[in-house]
């Protein structure tokens, strides 16, 4: 199983946003892959750095694990391999 780092920030509206620090090579310059409100997107890295780290991300983390873990729909749809999400809140500072 592959490991994939994820960090969580709090959006101005109070929602939690998952940020995937290792996704920058797959995004447009200066952008990073995120997940929130049941959809993926790309967001400016500078904007991400301005947001506070989220303290309460357990629900979103469980949702992502359910989607991309060994028993999730991504695995059964033939994704390359299920992933183990590793929370790394320090990754935001290193973007």
N, C-alpha and C positions, 0 to 999 in steps of 0.2 A: 504494500500500500504506500502510495506517495504521501508525503507531508506537504502542506501548503500553509504558509503563514497568513494570518488575518488579524487586523486591528480594528478597533471600533471607535468612531467619533460620534459626537452628538451634534446633530444639525440644529440650526437656529430655531426651527419649529419644535424642537424637543425629541424628534425621532432619532433612532440610532441607525447609523450607516456603517456597514462593513466595508473595509478597505483591504485590498489584496496587494501588499507591498511588492510582490514578485511579478506583478502583471504589467509593469511599465513597458517591457519589450513588445508586448502585444497591443499596446495602445498608441494613439497619436502622441507626438512629442508634447511633454509637459502634462500628460494626463495619466490617470490611474483607474483601474477597474474597481467598481464599487457594487454593493448590493444593498438595496433598501426598498421598502414598500413592494416586495415581491417581484422586483425586476433588477436586472443588471444595467449598469451604465458606466460611462467614463466621466470623470470629474477632474478639474484642474488640480494638480498637486499643491499649488500654492494655497488654494482655497481649503484643501484638506488640512494643511498645516496650521491654518488659522482657527480650526474648530477644536473645541475642548475634547479630550479623551472621554469616551463614555464609560460610566461606572456600571450601568445596568444593561448589559448586553447578552445576558444568559438566554433570553427567549429567541433572539435573532441567531445566536450561535447554535442553539438546538435546531432551529429551522434549517440552517445551512448544513448541519451534520445530517439531518434527515434527507436533504436533497442530494448530497454528494458523497455520503458515507457508503459503506459496503451494501447496505440494504436499500439505498435510495433509488429514485427513478433514473438518475444519471447512470448508475451502474447497470441497471437492468436494460437501459436503452443502448448499451454497447459503448459507453464512454471508455476511454483508454484504460482507466483504472480508478477505483474509488480513492478518495483522498481522506487523509486525517488532517483536520484543521487544527492548527496550533496557534493559540492566541499569543500575539507579540505586540503589546501596546507600545513598546519602545521603538518599533519599526517606523512609526510616523515621524519621529525626530530625525531619522536617517534617510528620509526620502530626498 
